[in-house]
Amino acid sequence: MLDDFIFSSILFLIFIGLPIGFLFLLYHIGKKLESTRTGIILSASVGLVFLLCFLYLRFEDQFFSKSNARDLLAENKIELKDDFEIVDHKTDWGIGDFHQRLELKISKEDQLRLSKNFKEKSDSINTILQKYPNAFREYRENTEGYFKENSKHSSIEEDYIFISKTENKLIYELVQE
């Protein structure tokens, strides 16, 4: 209980107290230079930068675009040939954790092409698994669709890509712990 209070107090001091103290310092520096107007301009400028940074972090999901989605998929060697629609994009983060979820509505042609690609890779991995049962399964198939799982840096960062069999839907998830 006390640890939670101390931790939240430290976070408050770092993210609220220090910027406010910094703004007052700039204001008083301007005042010492015998120009209250300079202090107000300095503190307002820095305050505006803090506010813009906070607003960007708060509304980061609204700034996510199709080019960001293409770049994210390109990192995982997935290319969409046709146009797509961003259905949902959410980013959650905390201290030491980051979770990103992107849902796209893709064309039927892209869905069929990617499903075929994932199916071929899943079948070839199943052949390898017959010889080596403990091998990592990067591609999987179940009744709902096809999955691609990519673990990086010994499970600290994991990517999941899901392509639905019944809907023209692609879901990308990134989990960092």
MDTraj code that builds the backbone (N, CA, C; nanometers):
import mdtraj as md
import numpy as np

residues = "MET LEU ASP ASP PHE ILE PHE SER SER ILE LEU PHE LEU ILE PHE ILE GLY LEU PRO ILE GLY PHE LEU PHE LEU LEU TYR HIS ILE GLY LYS LYS LEU GLU SER THR ARG THR GLY ILE ILE LEU SER ALA SER VAL GLY LEU VAL PHE LEU LEU CYS PHE LEU TYR LEU ARG PHE GLU ASP GLN PHE PHE SER LYS SER ASN ALA ARG ASP LEU LEU ALA GLU ASN LYS ILE GLU LEU LYS ASP ASP PHE GLU ILE VAL ASP HIS LYS THR ASP TRP GLY ILE GLY ASP PHE HIS GLN ARG LEU GLU LEU LYS ILE SER LYS GLU ASP GLN LEU ARG LEU SER LYS ASN PHE LYS GLU LYS SER ASP SER ILE ASN THR ILE LEU GLN LYS TYR PRO ASN ALA PHE ARG GLU TYR ARG GLU ASN THR GLU GLY TYR PHE LYS GLU ASN SER LYS HIS SER SER ILE GLU GLU ASP TYR ILE PHE ILE SER LYS THR GLU ASN LYS LEU ILE TYR GLU LEU VAL GLN GLU".split()
xyz = np.array([
    [0.0826, -0.1193, 0.0000],
    [0.0000, 0.0000, 0.0000],
    [0.0868, 0.1253, 0.0000],
    [0.1849, 0.1280, 0.0881],
    [0.2740, 0.2427, 0.0958],
    [0.3611, 0.2516, -0.0296],
    [0.4016, 0.1343, -0.0825],
    [0.4831, 0.1339, -0.2040],
    [0.4064, 0.1940, -0.3216],
    [0.2780, 0.1626, -0.3327],
    [0.1964, 0.2195, -0.4400],
    [0.1857, 0.3708, -0.4263],
    [0.1703, 0.4171, -0.3029],
    [0.1616, 0.5611, -0.2801],
    [0.2928, 0.6300, -0.3169],
    [0.4038, 0.5724, -0.2774],
    [0.5350, 0.6306, -0.3084],
    [0.5582, 0.6314, -0.4588],
    [0.5245, 0.5187, -0.5250],
    [0.5432, 0.5083, -0.6692],
    [0.4594, 0.6120, -0.7434],
    [0.3313, 0.6246, -0.7068],
    [0.2455, 0.7227, -0.7741],
    [0.2908, 0.8654, -0.7423],
    [0.3425, 0.8886, -0.6236],
    [0.3944, 1.0216, -0.5890],
    [0.5165, 1.0563, -0.6728],
    [0.6036, 0.9591, -0.6939],
    [0.7227, 0.9822, -0.7762],
    [0.6819, 1.0104, -0.9202],
    [0.5876, 0.9339, -0.9732],
    [0.5399, 0.9582, -1.1094],
    [0.4770, 1.0968, -1.1224],
    [0.3980, 1.1359, -1.0222],
    [0.3369, 1.2687, -1.0236],
    [0.4449, 1.3763, -1.0226],
    [0.5446, 1.3582, -0.9396],
    [0.6525, 1.4565, -0.9308],
    [0.7275, 1.4677, -1.0630],
    [0.7563, 1.3544, -1.1256],
    [0.8335, 1.3555, -1.2500],
    [0.7532, 1.4167, -1.3639],
    [0.6294, 1.3725, -1.3822],
    [0.5534, 1.4124, -1.5003],
    [0.4700, 1.5386, -1.4826],
    [0.4441, 1.5799, -1.3613],
    [0.3654, 1.7016, -1.3386],
    [0.4501, 1.8081, -1.2693],
    [0.5145, 1.7694, -1.1606],
    [0.5888, 1.8660, -1.0803],
    [0.7087, 1.9264, -1.1511],
    [0.7889, 1.8441, -1.2155],
    [0.9075, 1.8967, -1.2842],
    [0.8730, 1.9910, -1.3990],
    [0.7783, 1.9558, -1.4875],
    [0.7451, 2.0540, -1.5927],
    [0.6907, 2.1855, -1.5372],
    [0.6063, 2.1789, -1.4350],
    [0.5524, 2.3023, -1.3767],
    [0.6652, 2.3834, -1.3124],
    [0.7543, 2.3143, -1.2407],
    [0.8686, 2.3832, -1.1808],
    [0.9583, 2.4460, -1.2865],
    [0.9768, 2.3763, -1.3966],
    [1.0583, 2.4276, -1.5056],
    [0.9943, 2.5529, -1.5655],
    [0.8625, 2.5524, -1.5787],
    [0.7933, 2.6700, -1.6328],
    [0.8071, 2.7904, -1.5399],
    [0.7933, 2.7678, -1.4082],
    [0.8124, 2.8771, -1.3134],
    [0.9562, 2.9290, -1.3163],
    [1.0523, 2.8382, -1.3325],
    [1.1919, 2.8784, -1.3425],
    [1.2135, 2.9689, -1.4638],
    [1.1579, 2.9308, -1.5784],
    [1.1714, 3.0145, -1.6976],
    [1.1048, 3.1499, -1.6775],
    [0.9910, 3.1503, -1.6135],
    [0.9215, 3.2758, -1.5870],
    [1.0074, 3.3668, -1.4992],
    [1.0657, 3.3094, -1.3941],
    [1.1470, 3.3907, -1.3024],
    [1.2795, 3.4325, -1.3650],
    [1.3346, 3.3532, -1.4552],
    [1.4554, 3.3959, -1.5278],
    [1.4233, 3.5196, -1.6107],
    [1.3100, 3.5167, -1.6790],
    [1.2685, 3.6347, -1.7559],
    [1.2432, 3.7551, -1.6671],
    [1.1891, 3.7302, -1.5484],
    [1.1608, 3.8390, -1.4550],
    [1.2919, 3.8985, -1.4008],
    [1.3924, 3.8109, -1.3773],
    [1.5222, 3.8598, -1.3277],
    [1.5914, 3.9446, -1.4328],
    [1.5629, 3.9149, -1.5595],
    [1.6195, 3.9962, -1.6659],
    [1.5406, 4.1268, -1.6838],
    [1.4518, 4.1521, -1.5871],
    [1.3688, 4.2724, -1.5832],
    [1.2762, 4.2819, -1.7033],
    [1.2325, 4.1651, -1.7502],
    [1.1361, 4.1631, -1.8597],
    [1.0360, 4.0513, -1.8312],
    [0.9286, 4.0895, -1.7653],
    [0.8258, 3.9910, -1.7333],
    [0.7693, 3.9303, -1.8617],
    [0.7650, 4.0101, -1.9654],
    [0.7125, 3.9615, -2.0938],
    [0.7988, 3.8474, -2.1480],
    [0.9306, 3.8560, -2.1350],
    [1.0201, 3.7487, -2.1803],
    [0.9950, 3.6213, -2.1012],
    [0.9769, 3.6335, -1.9733],
    [0.9479, 3.5169, -1.8894],
    [0.8177, 3.4511, -1.9279],
    [0.7172, 3.5331, -1.9564],
    [0.5872, 3.4781, -1.9969],
    [0.5994, 3.4085, -2.1322],
    [0.6705, 3.4694, -2.2256],
    [0.6874, 3.4084, -2.3586],
    [0.7650, 3.2776, -2.3480],
    [0.8737, 3.2767, -2.2698],
    [0.9531, 3.1538, -2.2518],
    [0.8701, 3.0426, -2.1891],
    [0.8029, 3.0730, -2.0807],
    [0.7257, 2.9691, -2.0122],
    [0.6064, 2.9239, -2.0959],
    [0.5435, 3.0147, -2.1693],
    [0.4313, 2.9759, -2.2552],
    [0.4791, 2.8874, -2.3705],
    [0.5961, 2.9185, -2.4264],
    [0.6500, 2.8371, -2.5360],
    [0.6814, 2.6953, -2.4899],
    [0.7488, 2.6835, -2.3796],
    [0.7831, 2.5508, -2.3280],
    [0.6565, 2.4774, -2.2820],
    [0.5639, 2.5500, -2.2220],
    [0.4371, 2.4893, -2.1815],
    [0.3596, 2.4351, -2.3009],
    [0.3636, 2.5084, -2.4108],
    [0.2969, 2.4632, -2.5326],
    [0.3620, 2.3355, -2.5866],
    [0.4939, 2.3275, -2.5802],
    [0.5638, 2.2058, -2.6244],
    [0.5233, 2.0879, -2.5368],
    [0.5209, 2.1058, -2.4058],
    [0.4760, 1.9989, -2.3151],
    [0.3326, 1.9567, -2.3466],
    [0.2464, 2.0541, -2.3701],
    [0.1066, 2.0251, -2.3999],
    [0.0923, 1.9480, -2.5313],
    [0.1660, 1.9877, -2.6340],
    [0.1599, 1.9179, -2.7626],
    [0.2118, 1.7747, -2.7519],
    [0.3190, 1.7554, -2.6755],
    [0.3699, 1.6190, -2.6540],
    [0.2666, 1.5333, -2.5821],
    [0.2042, 1.5882, -2.4809],
    [0.1017, 1.5146, -2.4073],
    [-0.0168, 1.4810, -2.4977],
    [-0.0629, 1.5777, -2.5762],
    [-0.1769, 1.5543, -2.6641],
    [-0.1448, 1.4507, -2.7713],
    [-0.0228, 1.4540, -2.8243],
    [0.0154, 1.3529, -2.9238],
    [0.0129, 1.2130, -2.8620],
    [0.0691, 1.1989, -2.7433],
    [0.0690, 1.0686, -2.6775],
    [-0.0732, 1.0242, -2.6438],
    [-0.1574, 1.1167, -2.6058],
    [-0.2947, 1.0830, -2.5682],
    [-0.3787, 1.0421, -2.6889],
    [-0.3599, 1.1101, -2.8019],
    [-0.4399, 1.0845, -2.9214],
    [-0.3573, 1.0211, -3.0337],
    [-0.2593, 0.9413, -2.9971],
    [-0.1691, 0.8794, -3.0934],
    [-0.2429, 0.7921, -3.1952],
    [-0.3466, 0.7225, -3.1533],
    [-0.4199, 0.6331, -3.2423],
    [-0.4907, 0.7081, -3.3549],
    [-0.5295, 0.8324, -3.3317],
    [-0.5977, 0.9090, -3.4356],
    [-0.5010, 0.9550, -3.5446],
    [-0.3707, 0.9544, -3.5175],
    [-0.2716, 0.9956, -3.6163],
    [-0.2218, 0.8780, -3.7004],
    [-0.2707, 0.7567, -3.6739],
    [-0.2273, 0.6369, -3.7460],
    [-0.2899, 0.6368, -3.8855],
    [-0.2066, 0.6186, -3.9886],
    [-0.2553, 0.6279, -4.1258],
    [-0.2313, 0.4974, -4.2021],
    [-0.2785, 0.4944, -4.3263],
    [-0.2593, 0.3756, -4.4110],
    [-0.1112, 0.3512, -4.4391],
    [-0.0349, 0.4561, -4.4552],
    [0.1087, 0.4367, -4.4798],
    [0.1771, 0.3767, -4.3565],
    [0.1328, 0.4154, -4.2365],
    [0.1847, 0.3520, -4.1152],
    [0.1509, 0.2034, -4.1135],
    [0.0282, 0.1701, -4.1539],
    [-0.0144, 0.0295, -4.1575],
    [0.0680, -0.0487, -4.2595],
    [0.0914, 0.0098, -4.3771],
    [0.1738, -0.0582, -4.4786],
    [0.3159, -0.0824, -4.4266],
    [0.3728, 0.0169, -4.3601],
    [0.5075, 0.0014, -4.3044],
    [0.5111, -0.1085, -4.1986],
    [0.4101, -0.1116, -4.1149],
    [0.4022, -0.2126, -4.0094],
    [0.3931, -0.3529, -4.0685],
    [0.3130, -0.3681, -4.1726],
    [0.3009, -0.4982, -4.2377],
    [0.4263, -0.5334, -4.3176],
    [0.4917, -0.4335, -4.3755],
    [0.6152, -0.4578, -4.4515],
    [0.7262, -0.5117, -4.3608],
    [0.7281, -0.4679, -4.2356],
    [0.8263, -0.5211, -4.1401],
    [0.8092, -0.6710, -4.1213],
    [0.6881, -0.7208, -4.1420],
    [0.6581, -0.8634, -4.1274],
    [0.6457, -0.9329, -4.2622],
    [0.6969, -0.8687, -4.3668],
    [0.6993, -0.9239, -4.5021],
    [0.5603, -0.9570, -4.5547],
    [0.4666, -0.8679, -4.5296],
    [0.3306, -0.8818, -4.5810],
    [0.3006, -0.7578, -4.6638],
    [0.2583, -0.7825, -4.7870],
    [0.2269, -0.6729, -4.8765],
    [0.0814, -0.6861, -4.9205],
    [0.0090, -0.5787, -4.9092],
    [-0.1289, -0.5736, -4.9569],
    [-0.1289, -0.5054, -5.0931],
    [-0.1763, -0.5760, -5.1934],
    [-0.1758, -0.5222, -5.3299],
    [-0.2906, -0.4248, -5.3524],
    [-0.4054, -0.4529, -5.2917],
    [-0.5242, -0.3696, -5.3120],
    [-0.5415, -0.2725, -5.1963],
    [-0.6392, -0.1836, -5.2123],
    [-0.6698, -0.0868, -5.1086],
    [-0.7327, -0.1575, -4.9878],
    [-0.7173, -0.0992, -4.8723],
    [-0.7716, -0.1560, -4.7492],
    [-0.8259, -0.0441, -4.6622],
    [-0.8982, -0.0853, -4.5599],
    [-0.9587, 0.0108, -4.4675],
    [-0.9131, -0.0216, -4.3261],
    [-0.8744, 0.0798, -4.2517],
    [-0.8375, 0.0612, -4.1117],
    [-0.9662, 0.0581, -4.0304],
    [-0.9979, -0.0585, -3.9747],
    [-1.1189, -0.0745, -3.8953],
    [-1.0947, -0.0271, -3.7526],
    [-0.9794, -0.0647, -3.6981],
    [-0.9500, -0.0320, -3.5589],
    [-0.7992, -0.0272, -3.5381],
    [-0.7545, 0.0660, -3.4586],
    [-0.6139, 0.0718, -3.4185],
    [-0.6089, 0.1192, -3.2744],
    [-0.5477, 0.0384, -3.1889],
    [-0.5357, 0.0739, -3.0480],
    [-0.3924, 0.0517, -3.0029],
    [-0.3456, 0.1432, -2.9229],
    [-0.2136, 0.1327, -2.8635],
    [-0.2294, 0.1520, -2.7133],
    [-0.1810, 0.0557, -2.6376],
    [-0.1817, 0.0654, -2.4918],
    [-0.0388, 0.0497, -2.4437],
    [-0.0013, 0.1308, -2.3482],
    [0.1326, 0.1175, -2.2942],
    [0.1327, 0.1537, -2.1472],
    [0.2261, 0.0940, -2.0812],
    [0.2495, 0.1198, -1.9401],
    [0.3993, 0.1082, -1.9172],
    [0.4387, 0.1113, -1.7951],
    [0.5808, 0.1016, -1.7653],
    [0.6263, -0.0408, -1.7963],
    [0.7114, -0.0542, -1.8961],
    [0.7650, -0.1841, -1.9342],
    [0.6777, -0.2649, -2.0278],
    [0.5571, -0.2200, -2.0605],
    [0.4661, -0.2942, -2.1478],
    [0.4205, -0.2061, -2.2632],
    [0.3995, -0.2714, -2.3778],
    [0.3460, -0.2030, -2.4948],
    [0.2609, -0.3027, -2.5714],
    [0.1415, -0.2618, -2.6091],
    [0.0516, -0.3493, -2.6833],
    [-0.0117, -0.2681, -2.7954],
    [-0.0027, -0.3208, -2.9167],
    [-0.0602, -0.2530, -3.0320],
    [-0.1484, -0.3521, -3.1072],
    [-0.2673, -0.3089, -3.1442],
    [-0.3599, -0.3948, -3.2188],
    [-0.4129, -0.3161, -3.3375],
    [-0.4013, -0.3776, -3.4549],
    [-0.4449, -0.3154, -3.5788],
    [-0.5362, -0.4131, -3.6516],
    [-0.6556, -0.3683, -3.6847],
    [-0.7492, -0.4513, -3.7602],
    [-0.7789, -0.3832, -3.8931],
    [-0.7597, -0.4587, -4.0013],
    [-0.7800, -0.4060, -4.1351],
    [-0.8877, -0.4848, -4.2080],
    [-0.9652, -0.4145, -4.2881],
    [-1.0564, -0.4801, -4.3811],
    [-0.9855, -0.4807, -4.5160],
    [-0.9530, -0.6009, -4.5639],
    [-0.8740, -0.6136, -4.6859],
    [-0.9618, -0.6658, -4.7988],
    [-0.9103, -0.6586, -4.9211],
    [-0.9861, -0.7073, -5.0368],
    [-0.9892, -0.8599, -5.0363],
    [-1.0848, -0.9145, -5.1073],
    [-1.0986, -1.0599, -5.1172],
    [-0.9747, -1.1206, -5.1840],
    [-0.9198, -1.0526, -5.2841],
    [-0.8007, -1.1022, -5.3538],
    [-0.6810, -1.1095, -5.2594],
    [-0.6605, -1.0039, -5.1802],
    [-0.5514, -1.0055, -5.0821],
    [-0.5742, -1.1146, -4.9782],
    [-0.6973, -1.1304, -4.9342],
    [-0.7292, -1.2329, -4.8347],
    [-0.6985, -1.3715, -4.8893],
    [-0.7380, -1.3988, -5.0142],
    [-0.7120, -1.5300, -5.0748],
    [-0.5620, -1.5523, -5.0968],
    [-0.4921, -1.4498, -5.1446],
    [-0.3477, -1.4622, -5.1702],
    [-0.2709, -1.4859, -5.0407],
    [-0.3006, -1.4079, -4.9373],
    [-0.2311, -1.4247, -4.8095],
    [-0.2690, -1.5576, -4.7429],
    [-0.3955, -1.5969, -4.7525],
    [-0.4377, -1.7249, -4.6953],
    [-0.3638, -1.8396, -4.7620],
    [-0.3523, -1.8336, -4.8943],
    [-0.2798, -1.9386, -4.9682],
    [-0.1334, -1.9423, -4.9250],
    [-0.0734, -1.8260, -4.9122],
    [0.0669, -1.8164, -4.8703],
    [0.0848, -1.8748, -4.7296],
    [-0.0010, -1.8351, -4.6366],
    [0.0080, -1.8859, -4.4996],
    [-0.0187, -2.0357, -4.4949],
    [-0.1136, -2.0838, -4.5768],
    [-0.1476, -2.2267, -4.5801],
    [-0.0284, -2.3086, -4.6280],
    [0.0380, -2.2632, -4.7340],
    [0.1558, -2.3346, -4.7859],
    [0.2662, -2.3410, -4.6810],
    [0.2897, -2.2301, -4.6141],
    [0.3946, -2.2279, -4.5122],
    [0.3559, -2.3130, -4.3919],
    [0.2276, -2.3125, -4.3562],
    [0.1795, -2.3956, -4.2457],
    [0.1957, -2.5436, -4.2782],
    [0.1637, -2.5821, -4.4008],
    [0.1782, -2.7220, -4.4424],
    [0.3240, -2.7659, -4.4408],
    [0.4145, -2.6780, -4.4884],
    [0.5559, -2.7152, -4.4893],
    [0.6111, -2.7260, -4.3473],
    [0.5627, -2.6416, -4.2567],
    [0.6070, -2.6498, -4.1171],
    [0.5531, -2.7766, -4.0520],
    [0.4298, -2.8159, -4.0865],
    [0.3746, -2.9403, -4.0322],
    [0.4583, -3.0601, -4.0746],
    [0.5135, -3.0560, -4.1943],
    [0.6023, -3.1627, -4.2402],
    [0.7297, -3.1658, -4.1553],
    [0.7839, -3.0507, -4.1258],
    [0.9039, -3.0433, -4.0413],
    [0.8727, -3.0913, -3.8998],
    [0.7543, -3.0571, -3.8501],
    [0.7167, -3.0964, -3.7142],
    [0.7044, -3.2479, -3.6976],
    [0.6773, -3.3195, -3.8066],
    [0.6714, -3.4646, -3.7980],
    [0.8085, -3.5211, -3.7628],
    [0.9139, -3.4579, -3.8122],
    [1.0510, -3.5029, -3.7816],
    [1.1017, -3.4410, -3.6513],
    [1.0674, -3.3135, -3.6286],
    [1.1164, -3.2410, -3.5111],
    [0.9967, -3.1834, -3.4347],
    [0.9372, -3.2610, -3.3442],
    [0.8137, -3.2161, -3.2773],
    [0.8297, -3.0935, -3.1875],
    [0.9507, -3.0600, -3.1463],
    [0.9708, -2.9452, -3.0574],
    [1.0060, -2.8176, -3.1327],
    [1.0002, -2.8209, -3.2644],
    [1.0348, -2.7027, -3.3436],
    [0.9292, -2.5934, -3.3244],
    [0.9717, -2.4687, -3.3425],
    [0.8817, -2.3540, -3.3264],
    [0.7873, -2.3452, -3.4457],
    [0.6581, -2.3315, -3.4193],
    [0.5576, -2.3201, -3.5245],
    [0.5292, -2.1728, -3.5491],
    [0.5872, -2.1212, -3.6547],
    [0.5647, -1.9808, -3.6861],
    [0.4283, -1.9611, -3.7535],
    [0.3903, -2.0545, -3.8406],
    [0.2617, -2.0467, -3.9114],
    [0.1703, -2.1566, -3.8607],
    [0.0433, -2.1195, -3.8342],
    [-0.0558, -2.2175, -3.7873],
    [-0.1880, -2.1937, -3.8571],
    [-0.2693, -2.2980, -3.8572],
    [-0.4024, -2.2881, -3.9146],
    [-0.5015, -2.3502, -3.8179],
    [-0.6176, -2.2872, -3.8033],
    [-0.7274, -2.3480, -3.7286],
    [-0.8575, -2.3202, -3.8031],
    [-0.9696, -2.3476, -3.7427],
    [-1.0980, -2.3336, -3.8126],
    [-1.1330, -2.1890, -3.8438],
    [-1.0781, -2.0931, -3.7689],
    [-1.1114, -1.9521, -3.7893],
    [-1.0245, -1.8854, -3.8950],
    [-0.8990, -1.9280, -3.9048],
    [-0.8112, -1.8621, -4.0001],
    [-0.6680, -1.9084, -3.9876],
    [-0.5781, -1.8232, -4.0353],
    [-0.4354, -1.8529, -4.0385],
    [-0.3622, -1.7554, -3.9469],
    [-0.2623, -1.8080, -3.8766],
    [-0.1851, -1.7277, -3.7830],
    [-0.0383, -1.7286, -3.8221],
    [0.0255, -1.6172, -3.8014],
    [0.1705, -1.6092, -3.8096],
    [0.2162, -1.5501, -3.6777],
    [0.3057, -1.6204, -3.6110],
    [0.3587, -1.5737, -3.4831],
    [0.5075, -1.5541, -3.4993],
    [0.5559, -1.4432, -3.4516],
    [0.6977, -1.4122, -3.4629],
    [0.7468, -1.3628, -3.3278],
    [0.8325, -1.4396, -3.2641],
    [0.8899, -1.3989, -3.1353],
    [1.0300, -1.3455, -3.1587],
    [1.0561, -1.2314, -3.1011],
    [1.1878, -1.1692, -3.1131],
    [1.2463, -1.1499, -2.9749],
    [1.3739, -1.1584, -2.9649],
    [1.4460, -1.1315, -2.8402],
    [1.3912, -1.2137, -2.7242],
    [1.3832, -1.3428, -2.7448],
    [1.3388, -1.4391, -2.6431],
    [1.2113, -1.3960, -2.5705],
    [1.1057, -1.3834, -2.6457],
    [0.9692, -1.3578, -2.5978],
    [0.9485, -1.2200, -2.5366],
    [1.0410, -1.1301, -2.5532],
    [1.0183, -0.9940, -2.5055],
    [0.9248, -0.9223, -2.6020],
    [0.9393, -0.9497, -2.7298],
    [0.8576, -0.8866, -2.8325],
    [0.7957, -0.9954, -2.9193],
    [0.6644, -0.9939, -2.9306],
    [0.5942, -1.0943, -3.0097],
    [0.4971, -1.0266, -3.1046],
    [0.4999, -1.0693, -3.2315],
    [0.4066, -1.0234, -3.3331],
    [0.3095, -1.1362, -3.3639],
    [0.1831, -1.1019, -3.3791],
    [0.0818, -1.1981, -3.4201],
    [0.0074, -1.1403, -3.5389],
    [-0.0082, -1.2213, -3.6428],
    [-0.0859, -1.1797, -3.7583],
    [-0.1911, -1.2868, -3.7822],
    [-0.3152, -1.2446, -3.7960],
    [-0.4263, -1.3360, -3.8167],
    [-0.4994, -1.2965, -3.9442],
    [-0.5269, -1.3949, -4.0294],
    [-0.6056, -1.3740, -4.1496],
    [-0.7268, -1.4651, -4.1407],
    [-0.8441, -1.4065, -4.1424],
    [-0.9683, -1.4815, -4.1270],
    [-0.9993, -1.5623, -4.2530],
    [-1.0563, -1.6804, -4.2337],
    [-1.0995, -1.7625, -4.3471],
    [-1.2350, -1.7167, -4.4004],
    [-1.3182, -1.6615, -4.3132],
    [-1.4555, -1.6289, -4.3513],
    [-1.4765, -1.4821, -4.3850],
    [-1.3969, -1.3938, -4.3282],
    [-1.4123, -1.2503, -4.3506],
    [-1.2869, -1.1965, -4.4168],
    [-1.2984, -1.0818, -4.4790],
    [-1.1818, -1.0146, -4.5380],
    [-1.1171, -0.9284, -4.4301],
    [-1.0539, -0.9958, -4.3361],
    [-1.0024, -0.9267, -4.2180],
    [-0.8596, -0.9724, -4.1898],
    [-0.7744, -0.8767, -4.1588],
    [-0.6380, -0.9040, -4.1153],
    [-0.6189, -0.8325, -3.9816],
    [-0.5672, -0.9054, -3.8843],
    [-0.5419, -0.8476, -3.7513],
    [-0.3940, -0.8622, -3.7205],
    [-0.3326, -0.7528, -3.6807],
    [-0.1925, -0.7519, -3.6412],
    [-0.1869, -0.7104, -3.4946],
    [-0.1107, -0.7857, -3.4164],
    [-0.0897, -0.7492, -3.2754],
    [0.0581, -0.7540, -3.2443],
    [0.1024, -0.6555, -3.1704],
    [0.2390, -0.6500, -3.1214],
    [0.2332, -0.6407, -2.9698],
    [0.3061, -0.7303, -2.9033],
    [0.3104, -0.7318, -2.7570],
    [0.4570, -0.7245, -2.7160],
    [0.4903, -0.6261, -2.6368],
    [0.6253, -0.6125, -2.5818],
    [0.6144, -0.6089, -2.4308],
    [0.6881, -0.6955, -2.3656],
    [0.6850, -0.6994, -2.2196],
    [0.8228, -0.6843, -2.1627],
])
top = md.Topology()
chain = top.add_chain()
for i, resn in enumerate(residues, 1):
    res = top.add_residue(resn, chain, resSeq=i)
    for name in ("N", "CA", "C"):
        top.add_atom(name, md.element.get_by_symbol(name[0]), res)
traj = md.Trajectory(xyz[None], top)
